[in-house]
């Protein structure tokens, strides 16, 4: 309750050890039926301190198998910043999950989380696929 963006309280996750052997996984699952074939957005304000890594994802699944995943990664120390994921829910999706996965140390806060259907013209979140940046082999000094 002491560190919030605008709400009355925020989600707070803090690693008690500097080099934890485990990880933290927080998620909310719900049925996809009313969202199938639609474009959706999940968003929220996040703040971090000494964060090794945090993956914020929107995952859809069918037949208990992961189908698609869209997300973003936070690292280091940041002030409150809005993050959003825009994705299409497959027509045959059965479940949707909003998840936070934190392997390693650090702290993060999440506030004002929301999930909603958006206009189909809303741009999708940029894919996190590896890209060829056309680097050439050379020496680094």
C-alpha positions as CSV (number, residue, x, y, z in Angstrom):
1,X,0.0,0.0,0.0
2,X,2.9,2.4,0.5
3,X,4.1,2.3,-3.1
4,X,1.3,2.8,-5.7
5,X,1.0,4.5,-9.0
6,X,-2.5,5.8,-8.7
7,X,-4.5,3.1,-7.1
8,X,-5.0,2.3,-3.4
9,X,-2.6,-0.7,-3.5
10,X,-0.3,-2.5,-5.9
11,X,1.0,-6.0,-6.5
12,X,4.4,-6.2,-4.9
13,X,6.9,-9.0,-5.4
14,X,10.3,-9.0,-3.7
15,X,13.1,-11.6,-3.7
16,X,14.4,-12.1,-0.2
17,X,17.8,-13.4,-1.3
18,X,20.3,-11.9,-3.7
19,X,20.7,-15.2,-5.7
20,X,17.5,-17.2,-5.4
21,X,17.6,-20.8,-6.7
22,X,13.9,-20.6,-7.7
23,X,11.6,-18.3,-9.5
24,X,8.3,-16.6,-9.0
25,X,5.3,-17.2,-11.3
26,X,2.1,-15.3,-10.8
27,X,-0.8,-15.7,-13.2
28,X,-4.6,-15.3,-13.7
29,X,-6.3,-17.8,-15.9
30,X,-9.8,-17.4,-17.4
31,X,-12.0,-18.9,-20.1
32,X,-11.4,-17.5,-23.6
33,X,-14.8,-18.2,-25.0
34,X,-16.1,-14.5,-25.2
35,X,-12.7,-13.3,-26.5
36,X,-12.1,-15.9,-29.3
37,X,-11.3,-14.2,-32.6
38,X,-10.9,-10.8,-31.0
39,X,-8.0,-8.4,-30.5
40,X,-7.4,-7.8,-26.8
41,X,-5.1,-5.6,-24.7
42,X,-3.7,-6.2,-21.2
43,X,-1.9,-3.2,-19.6
44,X,-0.7,-1.9,-16.4
45,X,1.9,0.4,-14.7
46,X,5.1,-1.3,-13.5
47,X,8.0,-0.2,-11.4
48,X,11.1,-2.2,-10.6
49,X,14.2,-2.2,-8.4
50,X,17.4,-4.2,-9.1
51,X,15.3,-6.6,-11.2
52,X,17.3,-9.5,-12.8
53,X,14.4,-10.2,-15.2
54,X,10.6,-10.1,-15.3
55,X,8.5,-11.5,-18.2
56,X,5.0,-10.0,-18.5
57,X,2.9,-12.2,-20.9
58,X,-0.5,-12.8,-22.3
59,X,-0.7,-16.5,-23.2
60,X,-3.6,-18.3,-24.9
61,X,-3.9,-22.1,-25.0
62,X,-6.1,-24.8,-26.4
63,X,-6.4,-28.5,-25.4
64,X,-4.0,-27.8,-22.5
65,X,-1.3,-26.8,-24.9
66,X,0.2,-23.4,-25.1
67,X,-0.9,-21.8,-28.4
68,X,0.5,-18.2,-28.5
69,X,2.4,-15.9,-26.2
70,X,3.0,-12.2,-26.5
71,X,4.8,-10.2,-23.9
72,X,7.6,-7.9,-22.7
73,X,10.6,-8.1,-20.5
74,X,11.7,-5.7,-17.7
75,X,15.2,-5.6,-16.3
76,X,17.0,-3.3,-13.8
77,X,15.5,-0.3,-12.0
78,X,12.7,1.7,-13.5
79,X,10.2,4.3,-12.4
80,X,6.5,3.8,-13.0
81,X,5.9,3.1,-16.7
82,X,2.9,1.8,-18.6
83,X,3.3,-1.5,-20.4
84,X,0.8,-3.0,-22.8
85,X,0.4,-6.1,-24.8
86,X,-2.0,-6.2,-27.7
87,X,-2.7,-9.7,-29.2
88,X,-5.2,-11.6,-31.2
89,X,-7.0,-14.4,-29.4
90,X,-7.1,-17.5,-31.7
91,X,-10.6,-18.6,-32.7
92,X,-10.0,-22.0,-31.0
93,X,-8.5,-20.7,-27.8
94,X,-9.8,-22.2,-24.6
95,X,-7.9,-20.4,-21.9
96,X,-6.2,-17.0,-21.5
97,X,-3.5,-16.3,-18.9
98,X,-2.0,-13.0,-17.8
99,X,1.3,-13.9,-16.2
100,X,4.4,-12.5,-14.5
101,X,7.5,-14.7,-14.4
102,X,10.5,-13.6,-12.3
103,X,13.6,-15.8,-12.4
104,X,16.2,-14.4,-10.1
105,X,16.4,-11.5,-7.7
106,X,14.8,-8.0,-7.5
107,X,11.5,-6.3,-6.8
108,X,8.6,-5.1,-8.9
109,X,5.3,-3.4,-8.4
110,X,2.2,-3.6,-10.7
111,X,-0.7,-1.2,-10.5
112,X,-3.8,-0.5,-12.5
113,X,-3.9,-3.8,-14.4
114,X,-6.6,-4.0,-17.0
115,X,-7.8,-6.4,-19.7
116,X,-10.1,-5.4,-22.5
117,X,-11.2,-6.0,-26.1
118,X,-9.8,-3.4,-28.5
119,X,-10.5,-2.3,-32.0
120,X,-9.1,-4.8,-34.6
121,X,-7.1,-1.9,-36.1
122,X,-5.2,-1.4,-32.9
123,X,-1.5,-2.3,-33.7
124,X,-0.3,-5.6,-32.3
125,X,2.6,-5.7,-29.9
126,X,5.9,-5.9,-31.8
127,X,7.0,-9.5,-32.1
128,X,10.0,-10.5,-30.0
129,X,11.4,-12.7,-32.7
130,X,15.2,-12.6,-33.3
131,X,16.1,-10.2,-36.1
132,X,19.0,-10.1,-38.5
133,X,20.6,-6.7,-37.7
134,X,23.1,-7.2,-40.6
135,X,26.2,-7.0,-38.3
136,X,29.4,-8.0,-39.9
137,X,32.1,-10.0,-38.2
138,X,34.9,-7.8,-36.8
139,X,37.0,-6.9,-33.8
140,X,35.6,-5.2,-30.7
141,X,37.8,-2.9,-28.7
